[in-house]
Amino acid sequence: MGHSLGTDLLGRDLLMRLLTGGCVSLTVGFMATALATVLALGVGLLSGYSGNRIDYWLMRLVDVCQALPLTMLTLLLMACFGSGLLILCLAIGSTEWFSFARVVRARTLELCGQDFVNASIRMGQAHWRVILFHILPNMAAIVRHYALLLAANAILVEAFLSFLGVGIQPPYSSWGNMIVDGLQVMHTHPMQLLWPSIFLVITLLAVTSLSDSI
């Protein structure tokens, strides 16, 4: 059976490795983004809706976290807990939500100043119902847009970590470690470097373009 894009130095089908690596990269990207979205919504909604001291201390926490070098923080988490797929998703997702939380907080503050939210509160609706049925639906577009941007960033971070050798480990495929393999033979077999790079760039452009269309 032929190999559409050829094989790597170990005789493995390059197209199959690209597709498998794409599944891994997308899994990490979207799982990490799901975690970051949950954290950002929790902190942003609580901060914006509660106000006063809770808002102050939560935003100071976000300030401190944002001041840290996030790539180094991700590397530290993986050094402490390992480099499996789940750990990689948790490490990226837990360091990606800080700016997202600020966006959620700002939108929550804006919505809390609207008449329909104030009317719901004065009518005695429970706070969780106000948040669930009035605030969240009105920030859905912003959440989708920002989450897709984070997904693109998470895919890029995963590729970078795998490129450094601390992400997805061989023999499992990832576009990041495939780029590393391609660098070793770039002068004799340049397509082994170009193909994973092309797949990565096209995926990042597609996810980013999708966020712009929402």
C-alpha positions in Angstrom: 0.0 0.0 0.0 1.4 3.4 -0.9 2.2 6.3 1.4 0.6 9.5 0.2 3.1 11.8 1.9 5.9 9.3 2.3 7.4 7.9 5.5 9.6 9.1 8.3 13.1 7.7 9.1 11.5 4.8 11.0 9.3 3.9 8.1 6.0 5.2 9.7 3.4 6.6 7.4 3.8 10.4 7.5 0.1 11.2 6.7 -1.1 8.8 9.5 1.3 10.5 12.0 0.0 13.9 10.9 -3.6 12.9 11.4 -2.9 11.3 14.7 -0.8 14.3 15.8 -3.7 16.5 14.8 -6.1 14.6 17.0 -3.7 14.9 19.9 -3.1 18.7 19.4 -6.8 19.4 19.0 -7.7 17.3 22.0 -5.2 19.3 24.1 -6.3 22.6 22.7 -10.0 22.1 23.3 -9.7 20.3 26.7 -7.4 23.0 28.0 -9.8 25.7 26.7 -12.7 24.0 28.3 -10.9 24.1 31.7 -9.8 27.7 31.1 -13.4 28.7 30.2 -14.8 27.2 33.4 -12.3 28.9 35.5 -12.7 32.3 33.8 -16.5 32.1 34.0 -16.4 31.2 37.7 -13.9 33.9 38.7 -15.2 36.6 36.3 -18.9 36.1 37.2 -18.2 36.0 40.9 -16.0 39.1 40.7 -18.3 41.1 38.5 -21.6 40.1 40.2 -20.4 40.3 43.8 -18.4 43.5 43.6 -16.8 45.2 46.7 -14.1 43.2 48.5 -14.6 39.9 46.6 -14.1 41.7 43.3 -11.0 43.5 44.7 -9.3 40.4 46.0 -10.1 38.2 43.0 -8.8 40.8 40.6 -5.6 41.2 42.7 -5.2 37.4 42.4 -5.6 37.6 38.6 -3.0 40.5 38.6 -0.5 38.3 40.4 -1.1 35.4 38.1 -0.8 37.5 35.0 2.5 38.9 36.2 4.0 35.4 36.1 5.7 34.1 32.9 2.9 31.7 31.9 5.1 29.4 29.8 7.5 28.9 32.7 4.5 28.3 35.0 3.2 25.6 32.6 6.6 24.0 32.5 6.8 24.1 36.3 3.4 22.4 36.7 4.5 19.7 34.2 7.8 19.2 36.0 5.9 18.7 39.3 3.1 16.4 38.0 4.4 14.7 34.8 3.9 15.0 31.1 0.9 12.9 30.2 -1.9 14.1 28.0 -4.2 14.9 30.9 -1.5 16.7 32.8 -0.7 18.7 29.7 -4.3 19.8 29.3 -4.6 20.7 33.0 -1.3 22.6 32.9 -2.2 24.7 29.9 -5.8 25.2 30.9 -4.9 26.4 34.4 -2.6 29.1 33.2 -4.7 30.4 30.3 -7.8 31.9 31.9 -6.5 35.1 33.5 -7.2 37.6 30.8 -10.5 35.7 29.9 -11.7 36.2 33.5 -11.2 40.0 33.1 -13.3 39.9 29.9 -16.1 38.0 31.7 -15.9 40.4 34.7 -16.2 43.5 32.5 -19.2 42.1 30.6 -20.8 41.0 33.9 -20.4 44.6 35.3 -21.9 46.0 32.1 -24.9 43.6 32.3 -25.4 44.2 36.0 -26.1 47.9 35.1 -28.9 47.0 32.7 -32.5 47.5 33.6 -33.6 43.9 33.0 -31.0 42.5 35.4 -31.9 45.1 38.1 -35.6 44.3 37.6 -35.0 40.6 38.0 -33.1 41.2 41.3 -35.7 43.6 42.6 -38.4 41.0 41.8 -36.6 38.6 44.2 -35.1 36.2 41.8 -32.3 34.1 43.2 -28.8 35.2 42.3 -28.0 32.0 40.5 -31.1 32.4 38.4 -30.2 35.9 37.4 -26.7 34.7 36.4 -27.9 31.6 34.7 -30.9 33.0 32.8 -30.0 36.7 32.3 -26.2 37.3 32.4 -24.8 34.1 30.8 -27.0 34.1 27.7 -26.0 37.7 27.0 -22.3 37.0 27.1 -22.4 33.8 25.1 -21.1 35.4 21.9 -18.1 36.9 23.7 -17.4 33.6 25.5 -17.4 31.7 22.2 -15.2 34.2 20.5 -12.6 34.3 23.3 -12.7 30.6 23.9 -11.8 29.9 20.2 -8.9 32.4 20.5 -7.7 30.5 23.6 -8.1 27.2 21.7 -5.7 28.4 19.0 -3.3 29.6 21.7 -3.5 26.3 23.5 -2.7 24.3 20.3 0.3 26.6 19.8 1.5 26.1 23.4 1.1 22.4 23.1 3.2 22.3 19.9 5.8 24.5 21.6 6.0 22.3 24.7 6.3 19.2 22.6 9.0 20.9 20.5 10.9 21.5 23.8 10.5 17.8 24.6 8.2 18.3 27.7 4.9 17.9 26.0 3.6 14.8 24.2 6.4 12.2 24.3 7.3 9.7 21.5 6.2 7.3 20.3 3.0 9.3 20.4 2.6 11.8 17.6 2.2 15.6 18.0 2.8 18.3 15.5 5.4 19.7 17.9 7.5 16.6 18.2 7.1 15.9 14.5 8.6 19.3 13.8 11.6 18.4 16.0 12.0 15.1 14.0 11.8 17.1 10.8 14.5 19.6 12.0 17.0 16.7 12.3 16.6 15.8 8.6 15.5 19.2 7.1 18.5 19.3 4.7 17.8 15.9 3.2 14.1 15.5 3.7 12.6 19.0 4.1 9.0 17.9 3.7 9.2 16.0 7.0 9.6 19.5 8.6 7.2 21.3 6.3 4.2 19.0 6.5 3.6 19.3 10.3 4.4 23.0 10.1 1.8 23.5 7.4 -0.8 21.5 9.2 -0.2 23.5 12.4 -0.4 26.9 10.7 -3.5 26.0 8.7 -5.2 24.8 11.9 -4.3 27.9 13.8 -5.6 30.1 11.0 -8.8 28.1 10.7 -9.6 28.3 14.5 -8.8 32.0 14.6 -10.9 32.7 11.5 -13.8 30.8 13.0 -13.6 33.0 16.1 -13.7 36.1 13.9 -16.9 34.8 12.1 -18.8 34.4 15.4 
